[in-house]
Amino acid sequence: MAENSEQYEDSSLYRIRHSASHIMAQAVLEKFPEAKIAIGPAIEDGFYYDFDLPRPLTSEDLESIEKRMRSIIQSKVDFVRKEVSAEEAKKIFHDQPYKLELIAGLEEGNVDEDGNPVDEKPEISIYSQGGFVDLCRGPHVANSAEINPQAIKLLSVAGAYWRGDEKRPMLQRIYGTAWNKPDELKEYLWRIEEAKKRDHRKLGQELDLFSVADEIGAGLILWHPKGGKIRKIIENFWSEEHEANGYEFVYTPHIGKSKLWETSGHLGYYKENMYSPVDIEGQQYFLKPMNCPFHIHIYKSSLRSYREFPLRYAEEGTVYRFERSGVLHGLMRVRGFTQDDAHHFCRPDQMPEEIDFVLNFSLHILRSFGFHDIQAYLSTKPEKSVGEPERWLAAEAALEESLKRTNITYKVDQGGGAFYGPKIDLKVKDALGREWQLTTIQFDFTLPDRFDLTFIGEDGQPHRPYMIHRALLGSMERFFGVLIEYYAGAFPVWLSPIQAVLIPIADRHVNYAKEVAATLRQSKLRVMVDDRSERMNAKIRDAQKQKIPYMLVIGDKEAENHQVALRLRNGENLGPISIAAFIDRATEDIKQKI
């Protein structure tokens, strides 16, 4: 994120967007006087408002609402704040049930005007502009003249359960955006369109990479041969790099007894994200949401000496976490996924060096996949946590010092840590400026205590080891989704499932194309021959749509001179080239991970 939430809420752009949401609600109520209004906050890059309406909205409705918004803005209405009592608020919103529910929460002191949980009983305030009144804590612009009517746009309508509860009414959520200047809006709309082109769900289908089947279940991914090929390439590179850096590979079961998860604390702190247990011979077993308790038991399987450290266990372990159907999203939010997990065990005196190692190793792997714009976040103690405060402070300091030594820019995410320890998150930024969460490096001083982990020190006495959790790519599914969108499906040569397609112009060129393909395969290149009875230009277009890096066209001259005519997927025609020269070029591109 470009700025933290407090900075954003204090910004003029936040006030413009929050005010635009109220203006939109005013326009909707004018169009549908019987409408029931819910909440309408500013969000990153825009705003939304939830409505209970007599009928589904159409694109024509959005156009008319947007037109009316511009008219309201141009009338230069003031935004006026007033504090009211709960009784006054109830009278104002007597015919608005969602507002009345929020007012009841304000009376009890557990939510604010936007329905967000709060620790202290908030004051009740309303904002009015023109004839519209809303329950709101603000802030807003002083006058609608501060909003540029040519820099707003309504984007879409989506369903949203009231208070995010699927047992409550389904409302219609109108999303919009607002900017300081029309040029900023234009750039944002371009980014939205570009993001649609890069949508991994769309490209996943077009490139035949993966799918989800209703009969199998939502959030459970089927990897197709091309997607599976890319995954295998990623896994091979991952394994080679880990083995070269002192990791040992382990494999663990998919289920474990309830006692395991009680000891780890997951049943106390993470149960809402776990699936219901299954009964096996009178014992309760849970699908694993994480791999760490299993790795800990591998550690506990023998007596450990201070001389063994650091121990680095790595596993591509499939885990299962309960995600509600409303938040499932292609490869990005799934219910079963393979996490590229690692757990480091070390002596306390090795902790700074080990954090440095895992941070630098993670950066090396991410950069190998072409991610160079990387932002680090240090996530500190959350409200719900275990462990003594002084241990949290010490752990947070150790992670922060490592970030400083690595000389990477970082921000502090206050309260963003896991319940068992602080962490470093590494996020990568793509060509559209979007951030993607990938690596997590998690300090843990809790599980070694819970599982009573020890090692024999140089003094012959038992000591407690330190532990680091690390998911480098995050999960294979989500990482693949990020790769698809990052490269818009045009993967680097080393990751492309098909690196070159041979295109014979006529049937008489097919045998030579197959001979060339065999030669290329001997050099470990992934190739195919398109011997369909289609025209050459149609084959080239199809290869470009499939985002194959190299197209090798073969006609009479190429067959006669033992060459191929090289074209790139961007449309560049490089002309005839010898087989050996092409192999050299492709091999170098693969080596350099271009």
N, C-alpha and C positions, 0 to 999 in steps of 0.2 A: 504494500500500500504506500501511497505517496506521502501520507501524513497520518498521524494518529487521530482517533475519533474526537478527542478534546479539541485539537487544533482545527479539525474540520467543522465542528459545531460552532466554533468562534468565527468562522470565515464568512465573508460576504456571499460566497457562492452557496454555502449551506442555507443562509437566510433566504436567498433568492429561490432556491429549490423548495424549501419548506413553505414559503409563501405561495409558490406556484401550485403546490398540492392543495392549498386552501382555495385558491382561485378556481382550480379544476373542480373541487367539490361544490363550490358555488354554482358553477356552470352546469354540473350534473343535476343538482337539486332544481335548478330552473327548468331543465329539460324533463326531469322526472320528479315532480313535487312529492310523490309518495315514497321516494327512496329513503332507505335507512343508511346512515353513514357510520363508519367504524373508525379507522385510524388512517392517517396520511402523513407519514414521516418523510424527511429527506433521507436519501441513501447515497451510496457511492455512485457518482455519475448521474444522479437524477432524483426521482421521487416516485411515490405511488400513493394511491388511496383505495381503500376497500369499501365496496358498496353492496348493499342488499337491494337489488333492483327488480322491477316487475317482469323484465324479459332480458334475454342475453343481448349484449351490446354487439353492434356491427361496425365495420370499418367506416361506414357513413356516419354512425353516431360519433365516433372519435373525431372525424373531420369537423362536425358541427360543434362539438364540445371545445375543440381546439380553437375554432373561429371565435366562439363566445369568450374564451379565455383572453384572447388578444384584445377583444373589445373591452373587457373589464380592466385589463392592464392599462389600456390607453385612456380610461376614464380617471386615472390617477386617484385611486381610493386609498385612504389611510388604513393602516393596520393598528388597531387600538387594543391594548392589553388592559384587563381588569381582573382583580382578585375578587372572588365570590365565595360565599359559604356553600356548604354542600346542599342546603335547602334551596338556595337561589339557583344553583346549577341544575338541580332536579327539575325546577320549574321551567328553566330555559330549554332543557332537553327532554321535556315530559313525553314527547312522542318519538324519541330516539332510543330504543332499547339497548343498543350497544354502548352508547354514551352513558346511559344510566348504570350499566354494569361497571363501567370504568369509574364512575363517580363513587359507587359502592366500595370499590377497591381503594379509592383515595380516602374515603372515610375510615376504612380499616387501616390505612397506612401501609399497604403492601405493594401498590403499584403507582406509577405516575400517570399523567394524562394520556400518554401513548401506550399504556398497558404494560410498561416495563417494570420488573420487580425493583423495589427500592428498600433500603434499610430504615430510613426515617420517614415519618408521616409527612408527605409533601403538602404544600399549599395548593389550593385549587385556583386556576386562572383560566380565563377565556380570552380569545382574540376575535375581533370582529372586523370585517371589511365590507363596505357597502351594506347590504342587508343580510350578510351571512355571518353566523356566529359558530365558533368551534371551541371545544374543550382542548386546551393546548398550553404547554409550558413555554413554547417559543424556542429560539428567537425567530423574529420575522423582520422583513424590511419595514421601514417607517411608512413608505408609500409605494404603491405599485409602479410608480414612475421609475423606480430603481431597477425594474425588470425590463429587459429588452424584449418586446413582443415578437421580434423576428428571430429570437434565440431560444424559443421553446418548441417542444415537439412532443406529442403523445405517440407512444411507441407500440403498445400492445395491450391486450386484455388477457388475464389468466385467472384461473380459479385459486382461491385461498381459503382454507378453513379459518373460521373465527378463532382467534387466539392460538392458531396453529394446531388445534385439536380436531382430529378427524371425526370426532363424535358431535362436533358443533356444526352450525350452518356453514354451507359453502357460499362464499361471497365472490363478487367479481372485482378483481384487482386491476386497476388501470395504471400502467407504468408510463412515466413521462420523463423528460430530461429538460434541463434549462442551463444556459451558459451565459457568460457575460456578453459575448459578441456572436453575431451570426456565423463568422468564420470558424469559431470554436465549435459551434453546433454542427457545421458542415463537416469538419474533421472528425467529430465524434460519430456522426452517421456513417461516414466512410469506414470507420473502424468497426462499426456494427456489421456492415455489409461484408467487410473482409473477414470478420469473425465467423459469419455464416458460411462463407466459402471454406473456411478452415475447420468447421465443426467436425469433430472426429467421428460422430455418429453418421453423418452424411458421407464422409470420405471412407469410413470403414465399410459401408455398403458398396460404394462405387468401386473401391479397390479390392473388394472381396477379402477383407482382413478379419472380421469377427462378426458375430451376431448374438442375439438373445432370443430364446424360444419360449413362448408362453407355456408350452407343455413341460418345460424343464423348470422354469421359475424366473421371476424378475430378479435382476441383480446378479445373475449367474451367467458367466461369459463363455461362449463357444469360440475358440480360436480356430479360424480357417487355415488352410495350408500356408497361404502367404503370410498371414499374421503369425502363424506358428513358426515360420522360417525366421522372421525378424526376432521373435522372442528367443529362439534358439541361439541366434547370433549374439543377442544381448547377454544371455545366460553364459555362453562360452567365454565372452570377453570378461564378464563379471567374475567367473570362476578363476580364470587365468590370473587376473589382477589380484584377487584375494589370496590365491595360493602363493603368489610371488611376494606377498606382504605379510606372511606369517599367520594367516588364518587357517584353521582346521574346519573341515566340513562335517556337519552333523545332520541327522534326520530324526524327526520326532513324530509321534502319533497325532491324529486329528482330534482325539477326544481325551479327556482326563477326568478322574473322579472329583466329586464336589469338594472333598477335603483339600485337594490341591489348590483349588480356586479360593477356598476359605483362607488357607495359609497365605496365599499371595496377596489377598485383599481384594481380588477382583469381584467376589460376590458381595463385598461390602461397599465397594466404590464404583463398580463398573457393570453391575448386574443388568441394568436397563439396556445395555448394548449386547447382552448375551442371549442366546436362544434357550428355550426351555429345556430342562434336562431330559435325558432318556434313562429308563430303568433297565439295568443289566444285572440280572440275578440279585435283585434287591438293593443294588447300589446305584446311586445317581451319578451319571456322567454328563459332562457338558462339552459341546463343540468348543474347541479352543478359540478365543478371541485374540490370543497372543502366544508367542512361542517361549517367552522368557522363563516360565516355571519349569519347562522341560529342560532347557539348557542348564538351569540351576541344578537339576537333579543329575545331569551328566557331570557337572562339577563335583557334586556330593558323592559320586560313585566311588571315589578313592580319596585317600588322605593326601592333601596338597602341601607342598613345600614352598617356601619363599623363593627357591631357586627356579621354580617352574614359570614364574610370571614374567610378562603378561600372558594370559591365556586368551585366545581370540577364537570364539566359536561362530561360524557362519552357517546360515541355512536359508534356502528358498522355501519357506514354510507356508502352506496354505492355511489361512485363518478365516473365521466366520464371525461377522458382527451384524447385529440387527439394525438395519436401516429401514425407516418407514418408506412405503412405496412412493410417497410424494417427493422424497429427496433423491431417489435413485436417478442417476444421470449417466447413461452410456457406460464408459469405462471409468469415469471419475468417481462415482459413488455406487458401490456394488455391495453385495452381501457375502460373497466368497471371493477372496483374493489371495495372491501369493506375495508375501512380504519378504523382501530381501533383507532378512534380519541378521544381526550380529550382536553378540554380547562379549564384552571385554571384562576380564577379571584381573585385577592388579593389586599390588601393595599400595598402601596410602602414599608412600614416598614416590611412587611411579605415576600417580594420577595426573599431574600437570603434563608430563611427557606423553602419556597415553591419550589425553584429550587432544594435544597438539597433533599426534599421529593420526587419529581418526578424522579430525577436521581437515587436515591437509590431504589425506587419502580420499575423502569424500569430494573435495574440490577437484582433485585430479580426475576422478571418474566423471563428474558432471562436465568438466571441460572437454573430456574425450568425446562426449556426445554432442559437442558444439555449443554448450551453454557457457557463456562467458560473462553475461550481465547477471551477477549473483549477489543477492542481498541477504545478509544474515540477521536473524532476530534472536535475542536472548530472552527467553520466557521465564518469568520468575514465579514465586510461590502463589498458587491460587487460593481462593477462600477455603475450598475443601481440600485438605491435605493431611499428611501424616509426617511425623518427624519433628524434632526439636527445632525451634527458630534459628538457633545458632548454627546448626548443621546446614540449614537452607542457605543462610548467609554465606557460609564458607564455600558451599557448592556453587552458588551463583558467582562468587568472586573467582573461583577456579575457572569456570567457563568463560567469564568475561576476560580474564587475563589471557586465556588461549586465543580468543578473538583478536585481542590487541597484538599478540605476538605474530599472528598470522597476517596481520595488516589488511584485514577485510573490513569493509564498512558494515556496521551493524546498528540495529535499533533495539530498544528495550520494549518488550511486550509485557507490561505489568500484569501479573496474575495469570499469564498464559501457560504456566507450567503444568505438568501432570500432577496427580495427587501424590506421587511418590518421589518427585524430584524436579529440579529445574532442567531446562533443555536449550539447545541451540537448534533453530530451524534455518535451513537454507532454501531460499526461494529464487527461482530463475525468472527472468523477464524476457518475453518474446518480442517479435517485431512490432506488435500492436501495443506494447507497453503493459501487457497483462502479466501479473505475477502468478507463478505456479509453485505450490509447496511441494518439495521433494524430500530432501534429507532431514532427518531428525536425529540429534545426538543428545541422549537423555541420561543425565546423571542419576544414579540411584543408590541411596544409602539405606533404603528401607527393606528391600527384598533380602539382602544379605543378613539383616537382623531377623526378619520373619522366618527365613529358612535355616537360620543358625549356621551360616557359612563360616568356615575357619580355614586357616592354613598355619603350618608350623613355621614360626619365624626363626631367624638366626640365633635367637636366644633359647630355642627349644620349646617355647611356649606358644599356645594357640593365639592367633590374631584374626581380626575380621578383615576380609578383602573388600575392596571397593569394586563397584560394578558400573559399567556404561552400557546402555541400550543404544543400538544404532540401526536405523532403517535408511539405507543410502538412496536408493531409487524410490523408496516409499512403498510401492507395490508394483508388480509387473503390469497389472491392468491399468492403473492410473498413469504410470510412467509411459506406457504405450500410447495412451490417450493424449498425454502432453506432447510426446514426440510427433504424433500425427498432426496436431494443431500447430506446433512450433514450426514444422517444415511444410505445412499445408499438404502433407502426403508425399511431397517430393523428397524422399529420404536421401541422406548422403549415400554415396556409392557403396560404402562398406556395409550399410544397413539395408539396402534395397533387396527385396526378395528375388527380383529378376534384375540383373545388372545390365544386361544387353539383350536386345532382340534382333535376330537376323531376318531381314526382309528380302526374300528373292522376288525379283520383278516378274519373272515368268516361271512356268513349271520347269523349264530346262535349267534353271539356276538352283533348284531345290537341293540336288545332291551335293553341289559345292557348298551351299549354305550349311548342310548337315556336317560336312567335313570340317568346316571352319568351327562350327559349334563344338565338335569333339575336341579340337585343338584348344579352344578356349577353356573347356571344362578341365582339361589336363593342367591348366594354369590356375585351377580353383575358382574360375569365374562362373557365376550363375547366369546361364543363358537359355534362350528358347528360340526356336525357329517358327516364324509365322508363315506356314505354307498353305494358308487358306487361299481360295480362288477369289481374292479381292484385289482391287486396284492398289498399286503401291501407295498412293496418297492416302487412301482409306486406312491402310495398315499403319502408316506413320501417325495419322491422327489418333488411332486407337492406342498406339504405344505412348503417345504424349498424354492422352487421357489417363492411362495407367501409370504415368509418371516414371517410366523406365528411363534411367539415365542416358543410355547409349542406344541408338538405332543404327544398325549396320546394314546398309542397302547393298544388294548384290545384283549386278546386271552382267552383260556380256564382257565389258571391259574389266570389271573387277574379277570375274572368274578367270579371264585370260591372263591377267597380271598378278593373280594371287593376292588380291587386295579386297578391301571393303570400303564403301563410301560412308564416312562417319557423320552422323547427325546427333545433336544433343537435344534433350527434351525441351529446352527453351526455344527451339526452332532454329538454332544456329547450324548451318551446313558447312562442315569442315572439309568435305571432299574426300578423295581417295587416300587411303593410308594402308601400309602393309600390316599383315596380321601381327608380326612381332612388335611393330611400333604401337599398335593399339593395345596389345597385352602390356607393354611397358607403361603406357599412359594409365590404363585402368588399374594396374597393380600399384602404381605410385599414388593415385587418387585414394585407393583403399588404404594404403599404408599411412597416408597423411590424414585419413578420415575426412576427406573433402566431401 
